[in-house]
């Protein structure tokens, strides 16, 4: 078993780093303070051709796998931008997956090039206030009309809706009580975010200020039939195609933030002198940092295992979920330890670790809770009775 990166993967990291390194701590601190979308960062990655890394080469993408996408997102999140940097481009890697896998040739030709070159920005409309993680209970409804559908409903935690011009939208086309199974009767669309029919309300939150989160209200949005992906009523299995890659990328990003925080903490511990010696010479400082390293490394191995299984076309649900759980926890723990290592300066904004701590928190919460992951693993891996 070879754990070494290939020459191509190393070149990929180097290429991404060359772009990302142009945006320093001062840039990301400013975006945290002014809560402005990092348009310059997004444009730089688009101009470098990185937004299409997982999309077909026939439409301008690189046609690479989730392993390469995880390496890319790890690099993006490693240089001070945290989840603000990652989330500004994250959806391009997993969000359009339903188009790539289930879209028609015409749909791919219409939609993918504009996502790859950065002209279009997409948001993801799935979660609803009352349904939460119980996606089968969504109420947003698409009624069939001449030429398409008329959509009514609301979504919550819709990232980038302030700047997006497209939306990937999951809606019911059959009422839940009339569906054969709870997962039946949902349809997925990719369409224009018509602000005359969609009201976007910003949610003020703890971190990732540069990438907006929103509640959206949809009132009579017309969606052409040509903007439906796959067959009517089959949206849920199409949606599932993007869930494992998303979990893998979330893990890679959390680990990257944790490693960034760990690097800052160990640098500080070598340089900070108290009582005539570096604080990093004290085992009470050394040991927590060393533990965080082991946790981050173990989580990275699970992330790479999940990615390699996915790219090989093998089942990876358990591994992808485990990677998300371990990666988010390891990243969070590393950021917390970094703050504690810096002490009072860890609480100061100018040292950045408090910002990384706020940035990495979302990885533990979204897109799926730790409790649901553990329930999934208990049922699917350990063969225990379903608990929900």
C-alpha positions in Angstrom: 0.0 0.0 0.0 1.6 3.3 -1.2 0.7 6.4 0.7 2.9 8.7 -1.4 1.4 11.3 -3.6 2.0 10.9 -7.3 4.0 13.4 -9.3 0.7 14.7 -10.9 -0.9 15.1 -7.5 2.1 17.0 -6.2 2.0 19.3 -9.2 -1.7 19.9 -8.6 -0.9 21.0 -5.0 1.9 23.2 -6.2 -0.4 24.8 -8.8 -3.2 25.5 -6.4 -0.7 26.8 -3.8 0.7 29.3 -6.3 -2.8 30.9 -6.6 -3.9 30.6 -3.0 -0.6 32.0 -1.6 -1.4 35.4 -3.3 -4.1 35.9 -0.7 -2.6 36.4 2.7 -3.8 36.5 6.3 -4.5 40.2 5.9 -6.9 39.6 3.0 -8.8 36.9 4.9 -9.0 39.0 8.1 -10.4 41.8 6.0 -13.1 39.5 4.5 -13.9 38.3 8.0 -14.5 41.9 9.1 -16.3 43.2 6.1 -18.2 40.0 5.2 -17.6 40.5 1.5 -17.6 37.6 -0.8 -13.9 36.9 -2.0 -14.6 37.6 -5.6 -10.9 38.2 -6.4 -10.0 34.8 -4.9 -12.8 33.0 -6.8 -11.8 34.7 -10.0 -8.1 33.8 -9.6 -9.0 30.1 -9.1 -11.3 30.2 -12.1 -8.7 31.9 -14.3 -6.3 29.1 -13.2 -8.8 26.5 -14.4 -9.3 25.0 -11.0 -13.1 25.3 -10.7 -13.6 22.5 -13.2 -11.2 19.9 -11.7 -13.9 17.2 -11.4 -15.9 18.2 -14.5 -15.6 16.5 -17.9 -12.8 17.6 -20.2 -15.2 17.9 -23.0 -16.7 21.0 -21.4 -13.4 22.5 -20.3 -12.9 20.6 -17.0 -10.0 18.4 -15.9 -12.0 15.2 -15.5 -10.2 14.3 -12.3 -11.5 12.4 -9.3 -12.5 13.2 -5.7 -9.0 12.3 -4.5 -7.6 15.2 -6.5 -10.5 17.4 -5.5 -9.7 16.7 -1.8 -6.1 17.5 -2.3 -7.1 20.8 -4.0 -9.5 21.8 -1.3 -7.0 20.8 1.4 -4.5 23.2 -0.2 -7.1 26.0 -0.5 -8.1 25.8 3.2 -4.4 25.5 4.4 -3.3 29.1 4.0 -5.4 31.2 6.4 -8.6 31.4 4.4 -10.3 28.6 6.3 -13.8 27.7 5.3 -14.3 31.2 3.7 -11.8 30.2 1.1 -13.0 26.7 0.7 -16.7 27.5 0.6 -16.3 30.1 -2.1 -15.4 27.4 -4.5 -16.5 24.2 -2.7 -19.9 23.9 -4.5 -18.2 23.8 -7.9 -16.7 20.4 -6.9 -19.7 18.6 -5.5 -22.8 20.7 -6.3 -22.9 20.2 -10.1 -22.3 16.4 -9.7 -26.0 15.7 -10.5 -25.5 17.5 -13.8 -22.3 15.6 -14.6 -23.8 12.2 -13.8 -27.5 12.6 -14.7 -27.7 15.7 -16.9 -28.4 15.4 -20.6 -25.8 16.3 -23.2 -27.6 19.6 -23.8 -27.7 20.4 -20.1 -24.0 19.7 -19.7 -23.2 21.9 -22.7 -25.4 24.7 -21.4 -24.4 24.7 -17.8 -20.9 23.3 -17.1 -18.7 25.8 -19.1 -20.1 28.8 -17.2 -19.5 27.1 -13.9 -15.9 26.1 -14.9 -14.9 29.6 -16.1 -16.5 31.3 -13.1 -19.2 33.2 -15.0 -21.9 31.4 -13.1 -22.1 31.0 -9.3 -24.5 28.3 -7.9 -26.2 27.9 -4.6 -27.7 24.8 -3.2 -31.4 24.8 -2.1 -32.1 21.6 -0.1 -32.4 22.1 3.6 -35.6 23.6 5.0 -36.5 25.1 8.4 -38.9 22.4 9.5 -37.2 19.4 7.8 -33.6 19.9 8.8 -31.7 16.7 8.2 -34.9 14.8 7.4 -34.7 15.7 3.7 -37.7 13.5 2.8 -40.0 15.9 4.8 -39.3 18.9 2.7 -42.4 21.0 1.8 -41.1 23.1 -1.1 -43.4 22.0 -4.0 -43.0 22.2 -7.8 -46.4 22.1 -9.5 -46.5 21.0 -13.1 -47.6 23.7 -15.5 -47.3 24.3 -19.3 -43.7 24.1 -20.2 -42.3 23.4 -16.8 -43.0 23.8 -13.1 -44.2 26.6 -10.7 -42.3 26.4 -7.3 -43.5 27.5 -3.9 -41.6 27.1 -0.6 -38.6 28.1 1.4 -35.0 26.9 2.1 -32.5 27.7 4.9 -28.7 27.6 5.1 -28.5 28.3 1.4 -24.8 29.4 1.0 -23.8 32.0 -1.6 -27.4 33.0 -2.5 -26.4 36.7 -2.1 -24.0 36.4 -5.0 -25.3 33.3 -7.0 -27.2 33.5 -10.3 -28.0 29.8 -10.4 -29.7 27.4 -7.9 -29.6 23.7 -7.5 -33.1 23.1 -6.1 -34.7 20.1 -4.6 -38.5 20.2 -4.4 -41.4 17.8 -4.0 -43.4 17.0 -7.1 -45.6 14.4 -5.4 -47.0 15.1 -1.9 -45.3 13.0 0.8 -48.6 11.3 1.8 -49.0 10.2 -1.8 -45.5 8.9 -2.3 -44.8 5.1 -2.3 -41.7 5.6 -0.2 -40.7 8.7 1.7 -37.8 9.2 -0.6 -40.0 9.1 -3.7 -41.7 12.1 -5.3 -38.8 14.6 -5.1 -37.3 16.3 -8.2 -34.0 18.2 -8.6 -33.7 21.3 -10.8 -30.9 23.5 -11.9 -32.2 26.9 -12.9 -31.8 30.7 -12.8 -32.0 32.3 -9.3 -34.8 34.7 -10.3 -34.7 37.4 -7.6 -38.1 38.6 -8.6 -39.5 35.3 -7.3 -36.9 34.4 -4.7 -36.3 36.6 -1.6 -32.9 36.1 0.0 -32.4 36.9 3.7 -29.0 36.9 5.2 -28.3 34.8 8.3 -25.7 36.5 10.6 -23.5 33.8 12.0 -20.4 32.8 14.1 -17.8 32.4 11.3 -17.2 32.1 7.6 -18.5 35.7 7.3 -17.2 36.1 3.7 -19.4 33.4 2.4 -23.1 34.2 3.1 -25.7 31.8 4.5 -29.3 32.6 3.9 -32.9 31.8 4.2 -34.7 32.0 0.9 -38.4 32.3 0.2 -39.7 31.1 -3.2 -42.9 32.5 -4.5 -44.2 31.3 -7.9 -40.8 30.6 -9.4 -41.2 29.2 -12.9 -38.7 26.5 -13.8 -38.6 25.3 -17.4 -38.9 21.6 -17.9 -35.5 21.7 -19.6 -34.0 22.7 -16.2 -35.1 19.4 -14.6 -32.3 16.9 -14.0 -33.3 13.3 -14.4 -36.8 12.0 -14.3 -39.5 13.6 -12.3 -39.8 12.2 -8.8 -36.3 10.7 -8.8 -34.4 13.6 -7.3 -33.5 12.0 -4.0 -31.2 9.3 -5.4 -29.7 11.9 -7.8 -28.9 14.1 -4.8 -27.3 11.1 -2.9 -24.7 11.0 -5.7 -23.1 14.2 -4.3 -23.3 13.4 -0.6 -20.2 11.2 -0.2 -17.9 13.5 -2.2 -19.2 16.4 -0.1 -18.3 14.6 3.1 -14.9 13.8 1.9 -14.2 17.4 0.9 -15.5 18.8 4.2 -13.1 16.4 6.0 -10.2 17.5 3.9 -10.9 21.2 4.5 -11.3 20.7 8.3 -8.0 18.8 8.4 -6.3 21.6 6.5 -7.6 24.3 8.9 -6.4 22.2 11.8 -3.0 21.7 10.3 -2.8 25.5 9.6 -3.7 26.2 13.2 -1.2 23.6 14.5 1.6 25.1 12.4 0.9 28.6 13.9 0.7 27.2 17.4 4.0 25.2 17.1 5.8 28.3 15.6 4.6 30.4 18.5 5.6 27.7 21.0 9.1 27.7 19.7 9.5 31.4 19.8 7.6 32.5 22.9 9.8 32.5 26.0 8.5 32.5 29.5 10.6 31.9 32.7 13.7 31.9 30.5 12.8 29.1 28.1 10.5 28.5 25.1 7.1 27.4 26.2 7.3 24.6 23.6 10.0 23.0 25.8 7.3 22.3 28.4 5.6 18.9 28.0 2.3 20.5 29.1 2.5 22.5 25.9 4.2 19.8 23.7 1.9 16.9 24.4 -1.5 18.4 23.4 0.1 19.7 20.1 1.6 16.2 19.5 -1.8 14.6 20.1 -3.5 17.0 17.6 -0.9 15.9 15.0 -1.7 12.2 15.4 -5.5 13.0 15.2 -5.1 15.0 12.0 -2.9 12.4 10.4 -5.3 9.6 11.2 -8.3 11.6 9.9 -6.4 12.3 6.7 -5.8 8.6 6.1 -9.5 7.9 6.4 -10.3 10.8 4.1 -7.9 9.5 1.4 -9.3 6.0 1.8 -12.8 7.2 1.3 -11.7 9.3 -1.8 -9.9 6.3 -3.3 -12.8 4.0 -2.8 -15.2 6.6 -4.4 -12.9 7.1 -7.4 -12.6 3.3 -7.8 -16.4 3.1 -8.0 -16.6 1.1 -4.8 -19.0 1.6 -1.8 -17.6 4.3 0.5 -20.6 5.6 2.5 -19.1 4.4 5.8 -15.7 5.7 5.1 -16.9 9.1 3.8 -19.0 9.6 6.9 -16.2 8.5 9.2 -13.8 10.8 7.4 -16.2 13.7 7.9 -16.6 12.9 11.6 -12.9 12.4 12.3 -11.7 15.2 10.1 -14.1 17.8 11.6 -13.3 16.7 15.2 -9.5 16.7 14.6 -9.6 20.1 12.9 -11.7 21.6 15.6 -9.5 20.1 18.4 -6.3 21.5 16.7 -7.8 25.0 16.4 -8.8 24.9 20.1 -5.4 23.7 21.2 -3.8 26.5 19.1 -5.9 29.1 20.8 -4.9 27.7 24.2 -1.2 27.5 23.3 -1.2 31.2 22.4 -3.1 32.0 25.5 -4.2 35.7 25.5 -2.8 36.2 22.1 -4.8 33.3 20.9 -7.9 35.4 21.7 -6.5 38.3 19.7 -7.7 38.7 16.1 -4.3 39.6 14.8 -2.9 36.1 15.5 -5.7 34.5 13.4 -6.1 31.3 15.3 -9.4 32.5 16.9 -10.7 33.1 13.4 -9.7 29.6 12.3 -11.4 28.3 15.4 -14.6 30.0 14.4 -14.2 28.9 10.7 -13.8 25.2 11.5 -16.8 24.9 13.8 -19.2 24.6 10.8 -17.4 21.4 9.7 -18.7 19.7 12.8 -22.3 20.9 12.2 -22.8 20.7 8.5 -23.8 19.2 6.1 -24.7 16.3 8.5 -24.6 16.1 12.3 -22.2 13.9 14.1 -25.1 12.1 15.7 -26.6 11.2 12.4 -23.3 9.9 11.2 -22.9 7.7 14.3 -26.5 6.4 13.8 -25.7 5.6 10.2 -22.5 3.8 11.1 -24.2 1.9 13.9 -26.9 0.7 11.5 -25.0 0.1 8.3 -21.6 -1.1 9.6 -22.4 -2.6 13.0 -25.8 -4.0 11.9 -27.7 -2.4 14.9 -31.4 -1.5 14.7 -32.2 1.8 13.0 -32.7 4.4 15.7 -34.5 7.2 13.8 
